[in-house]
Amino acid sequence: HPRARCLDGSAGAFYFHPSPSNRWVISLQGGGECVNKESCMQRAKSELGSSDRMPEWHYFNGLQATNTEQNPDFGESNMIFIPYCSGDLHLGKQNETKFGLRFSGHHIVAAVFETAARELGLSRASLVIFTGSSAGGI
């Protein structure tokens, strides 16, 4: 997915917790937006603008808690968490750079869904909950 890029041009990413279930909870990370060249350039140097700076693992919690004691309704579901690294409310579709940065959040989300359907079993889902907060909830 060559267009699925974070602000700095690094590849978009996601975290996956597998389950034998056909139920899925997919969540978009929040984090505001960058609104001008300076704020976008600064964001590109952080985990909110570069997959190179994201943690190696993600702790699934809340609606994505992966045990039935904390999450009796969905704890045994497949979980995908899509980090926010595009600064564009996960909506950007730019193919060209602006200020040397990429705004392609839509392409990241689309690439995750395509990958999950093709390789992880999302195409066999009996239930999908798509959620997010802040910039991920728009």
Salt bridges, closest charged atoms under 4 A:
GLU114 OE1 - HIS1 ND1 3.45
GLU119 OE2 - ARG118 NH2 3.15
